[in-house]
Amino acid sequence: MHARLDIDGRVLMASDSMVGQHDEMKGFSLALSYSTPEEAKRIFDALADGGKVRMPLQKTFWAQAFGMLTDR
């Protein structure tokens, strides 16, 4: 299977592997980038709802807003 997700004008593409070729996904991450800290906060909060925040969304030396979470 293959997937193409359009998210706020951005494209996320994914595919699975053949049965038996790989274990379930482990160590998988996805990075999303947004134009403003406010937009990033809105999306971060929505993904954090029911998930687990690993690093709260905050200003860093490399970004106005950066955070890490595991969504539900």
N, C-alpha and C positions, 0 to 999 in steps of 0.2 A: 504494500500500500504506500501511497505517497500523499502528502497533504500540502496544501498551499493555504496559508491563513493571511488575510489582509487585515492588519490591525492599525487603525488610524492612519491609513495611507502607507503603511510599512508592510513588507511581505516577509512572512516566516514560512520556510519550506522544511518539510521533514519526511523521513521515510523509515520503514521498519526493515528488519532483516528476515531472511528465510528462517522458518521454524527449525530449532536445533542448532543454528549457527552461533548464537550468542545467548548468554544469560540475560536476565532482565537488566534494564538500564541502571548503571551505578556511576556515580561521579559525574552526572550530567549537569550542565549549567547553561543558562541562556542569559545574554545581556541585552537589555533594552535601553535605548537612548531617546531622550525627549528634548524639545526645544527650550523648555523653561522648567525651573524647579517646581513650580506650581503644578504643571502637567505631570511631572515625574511623581510628585506626592500623591496626586489623585490616583494614578495607576498603581503605585506602590501600596497605598492603603487598600485598594480593591483586591490586590493579590494577597495581601497580608491577612485579609479577613478569612478566618478559618485556617490560616497557615501558621508558620513559625518564623518570626523575624530573627535573623542571624546577626544582622547589623542594622540598627535603625537608620532611616534615611537622614543624612546629615551632610553638611558642607565638609569637603576634604580639600587637600592642597591641589588635587587634580580635577575636581568637579564641584559645581555649586550644590549638587545633590547626588549622593551615592548611598545605596543601601543594599543589603542582601537578605533574601528570604527564601523559604521553601513554601510554595503555595499549596493549597489543599489538594 
